[in-house]
Amino acid sequence: MAVALLDEENQSSRGSHEGRAANVDRHRHSRGKNLMEDYFIPTSLYSDRNCAGVLGLLPEQKLTAAIRMLAYGASADQVDEIARMGKSTALESLVRFCDAVENLYTRDYLRRPTPWDLQRLLQKAEWRGFPRMIGSIDCMHWQWKNCPTTLQGDYGNRKGQKSIILEAVAGFDTWVWHAFFGVAGSQSDLNVLGQYPVFNDVLRGEAPKVTYEINNTVYQNGYYLANGIYPRWTTFVKSIPHPRT
């Protein structure tokens, strides 16, 4: 359809070249100036007020509502106390905010590293004293204050809190290219590891080859810094529990 419209437009276009009539003077400069004066200058003819003379909500109000719902789990009715907006407007602001974040950052975050990304991560890690390190991997428990009663058994962690587990892989500059969110808080980091496919390429032997040597042993894959609960795989390097130096 788009191609057809373009073809139609090209066929009906009028230009000043041979065989065509001269361009019509559409007063583009004066009309452009009028448009700016009507809508886009501080003293514009038409203000932000609606037909009832009421000013619309500020962008900061909509952002505050969306961020509070995401950060604190507040309902749309609760944010009315701060943002002074109705439930439907608060929910629409949340949806639009999430869509904007997704459209803005999807191409850079939460995706597998490209070969160029991998080389950049390895180079930066080597400069910081960790040659052949791809990133750091760990889990955190996101406390779920308003966890439904029917789910509290699954989402209760060892501290007696209700939580959802987030596991992430991050680079030196906090570039998060992997996140696995939603696992019940009653599970451990090791249980979470078995539920997501981030290391499938390692298990299939398809991971990028990165050669390094530790204690006279040569390894062929890059590694991740991890804590002691992770398995003894060559792709994990853990800290020394009781260092002597």
DAMO-V554278 format. One record per residue. OMEGA is omega in radians with two decimals (none if undefined). Layout:
omega={OMEGA;OMEGA}
This chain:
omega={-3.13;3.14;3.14;3.12;3.12;3.12;3.13;-3.14;-3.14;-3.12;-3.08;-3.11;-3.14;-3.13;-3.09;-3.14;-3.01;3.13;3.14;3.06;3.13;3.11;3.11;3.09;-3.10;3.11;-3.03;-3.10;3.13;3.12;3.08;3.09;3.11;3.13;3.11;-3.11;-3.14;-2.94;-2.82;3.06;-3.09;-3.12;-3.07;-3.13;-3.12;-3.08;3.12;-3.14;3.11;-3.07;3.11;-3.14;-3.10;3.09;3.09;3.13;3.08;3.06;3.14;3.09;-3.12;3.10;3.13;3.13;-3.11;-3.09;3.12;3.10;3.13;-3.01;-3.03;-3.12;-3.12;3.09;3.12;3.12;-3.10;-3.08;3.09;-3.12;-3.10;-3.04;3.12;3.09;-3.13;-3.10;-3.09;3.12;3.11;3.14;3.10;3.09;3.12;-3.12;-3.12;3.11;-3.14;3.10;-3.13;3.12;3.14;-3.13;-3.06;-2.95;-3.06;-3.09;-3.09;-3.05;3.08;3.05;3.12;3.10;3.01;3.06;3.11;3.10;-3.10;3.12;3.12;3.13;-3.12;-3.13;3.14;3.13;3.13;3.08;-3.10;3.05;3.12;-3.11;3.09;3.08;-3.14;-3.12;3.11;3.14;3.13;3.10;2.98;3.11;3.12;-3.05;-3.12;-3.04;-3.07;3.13;3.12;-3.10;-3.09;-3.11;-3.02;3.10;-3.13;-3.01;3.07;-3.14;-3.05;3.10;-3.13;3.13;3.04;-3.03;3.04;-3.06;3.00;3.03;-3.06;2.99;-3.08;3.06;-3.10;-3.07;-3.12;3.00;-3.11;-3.13;3.06;3.05;3.13;-2.95;3.03;-3.13;-3.12;-3.06;3.13;-3.11;-3.12;3.10;-3.11;3.08;-3.14;-3.10;-3.10;-3.04;-3.11;-2.95;-3.01;-3.12;3.12;-3.14;3.08;-3.12;3.13;-3.12;-3.10;-3.12;3.09;-3.11;3.11;-3.05;3.04;-3.05;3.07;3.13;3.09;3.09;-3.11;3.11;-3.03;-3.13;3.04;-3.07;3.10;3.00;-3.09;3.09;-2.96;-3.06;-3.13;-3.07;-3.11;3.06;3.14;-3.14;3.09;3.01;-3.04;3.08;3.12;-3.06;-3.09;-3.11;3.14;3.14;none}
